Amino acid sequence: MNWDEATAQDFIKKLEEAVKRKRGGGDFPCPLCTNNEWEVPPGFTISTLQSELPNLSLGGPSIPSIPIICKNCGFLAQIALGPLGMFPKGEKAMLGAQSEHAN
């Protein structure tokens, strides 16, 4: 999956639908300042999971996500792609994939 305007719009639509299902519609306020305006930077983030510290392992299980940033205070949230159904067909994620808990 590559980042482009269509990916961004698809993400925003799916996130709004998920919030509407969970909250019954309405705003999605920032947990720090209660602002309702968010920015979506142009790209993905990947959080790698580590089985031990302080060693750093590259590769292995990860959680692909898209960050959102509060336009007022800068609070950063990462939204996992899996529960939003945004993994391309044929790609398999270690974590964050769709599950019955996503709804």
Protein Blocks (a to p, Z undefined) as FASTA:
>chain_A
ZZdfklmmmmmmmmmmmmmmmnopajdddfklopabdcddebdddddddfbdfbdceehj
dddddddddfklopacdddfklnopacehiacfbhpacfklZZ
